[in-house]
Amino acid sequence: MYTSLPIGVQPCACTTVKKLSRVLGRFYDAEISAAGMNVTQLAVLRVIARRSGEPLIRIAEELEMDRTSLYRAIAPMIRDGWLSSTEGTDARFRTAHITNTGRKILKDANRRWKKVQAHVTSCFGRKKYAALVSELNRLADCASPVK
């Protein structure tokens, strides 16, 4: 990835990861778009399919999203019939369920995702990829309040 930083200046961890996220996102989106969705929608739909009926706040927590961003992400999926939503006793208990239409689209998107994922992990190296994921999780653990 391109950087205009002077030699010896350490790049910002957040900026570096965000840049990588945009690069990978464009790549995955290009491959998954034929299924009618993007990689963010795929991630959301997968979690809702696994945790059907759970409060959306828990879905948001698993995806490291705030509830408002999740609601914006699922609105077109509800509109297009991929998900159905049920209001709970209050906004914290709103749930979503994947529909038959959503399952069909998810199946197609998963098939396309597997192809892209296999390419990325093979190109990077399977063992190196596993180590990278572990290190990224460790980096995420460092995102605690500065003392």
Secondary structure, 3 states (H helix, E strand, C coil): CCCCCCCCCCCCHHHHHHHHHHHHHHHHHHHHHHHCCCHHHHHHHHHHHHCCCCEHHHHHHHHCCCHHHHHHHHHHHHHCCCEEEECCCCHHHCEEEECHHHHHHHHHHHHHHHHHHHHHHHHHCHHHHHHHHHHHHHHHHCCCCCC
